[in-house]
Amino acid sequence: MATLGHRLLALCLVPLVFCYPNPPTCYTKVLNMGRDITHQISVVKMDPDTRHCLAHIPDLYLDVHNACIMERLRQFVYLVEDLRARRCAYIGRLHVLGRTVRQLHLIMSERCHGELAFTRNDCEALDRQ
């Protein structure tokens, strides 16, 4: 009777195991964060309240396959942190955006260092997008 109970329990748990997807890898996390940040930047740049704050900051296109992205992320974090000298530092969206970009840089440089493979090294391609 106990083995029947164990079998029924196992049969009930099997669908639960298969319904949960695999945990995201470093690559998928970086890819998804890159897409989210690119979208956030475009929204912030179009918003009338924050448009003037990012007018001097170049557009940031995140291609996680390009080796130049690490330098661009550092530059963007520096430029967003430099907004503290202006009144733009008190806008919550910009603060969250800077923190998210810094987090992506940290993930790419430390956590996923060995898992990411840059397939190109073309810094000009990041400007053309």
N, C-alpha and C positions, 0 to 999 in steps of 0.2 A: 504494500500500500504506500510506503514511503517513497519507493522509486517512481510510482505513478504520480505522486505529488511533485517530485522533482522534475519529472518529464513535462508535466503540465506547466510548471513554473518556467522551465526553459523554453517551452513553446510560446509562452506569453511574452518572454523577454526578447526573443529573436526579432520580432518586428520593430521593437524599440531600438535595437542596435543598428538596424539597417536604415532607419528613418533619419538619423542624425548624420549630416555630411562630415567629411573629414575636416579636421581643424585646418585653418588657413596656414599655408607655408609663409616663409618670410617674403618670398617673391610675390605671392598674391596680395599680401598685406601692403607691400610697397607699391604695387601696381594700383591697388584700390585707393590708397592714400594719395598717390599722385593724381589720379583722376578727380578725387574729391577736392584737392587743393587747387587744381586748375579751374574747376568749376567755381569754387569760393572766390578765387581771385577775379574771375570775370564778373561775378555778381558784385563784388566790392568796388571794382573799377567802374561799373555802370551806375551804381547807387549815387544819387545826387549829394547825399550827406558825406560820402567818403571819396568821391571822385577827385576832389582837390588834394586830398592827402596822398594819393598814389600817382599823381600826375607826373612827378619826376622819377618814378620807379618804372623801369622797363617791364614789359609784359613777361610773365614767367610761364613758359611751356615746359612741362615736366615729362621728359622722355627718360624713363629709368634705364634704358638700354644704352644711353650715351654717357661716357665717362665724365664729360664736362658738367653733368648735373650736380655733382658734389660742390664744385666751385660756385655754381649759380645759386644753390641753396644757401651756402654761407653768405654770399653777397645779399641775397634777399633778406635773410634774417638780420644782417647788419643794417640794411636800409630801413626795415620796419622798426627795429629798435631805435634807430636814429630819429624816428618820428616823435620821440619823447621831447625833443627840443621844440616841437610845434604843438599845437593844441590837439592834434590828431591822436596823440597817445592815449587820450581818454575815451576813445571810441572802442567799445567792446569787441566789435567785429574784427578790427585790426589787431587787437591784442590776441584774440583767439587764432586768427590767421597766422600771426608770427609764431605763436606757440606750436601750432600744428606743423608748420614748416620746419621748425627746430626739431620737433619730435621725429619727423620723417628723416631729417639729416642724421639724427642720432641712431635711428633704426638702421639706416643704410650703412653708416660707418662702423657701428659697433656690433649690433646684434646679427645682421645679415651679411657681414663682411665676406665670409667665405662662400656664401650661397649665390650672390649676385654676380653675373657675368656681363660686363659691358661689351656690347658687340660693335660699337663704333665710338670714335673719339673726334666728333665734329662739332665744335662749339658754335659755329655759324649756323648749323641746322636748328639750334635752339632759338636763334634770333628770327629765323624765317617763319616759324610756325605762328 
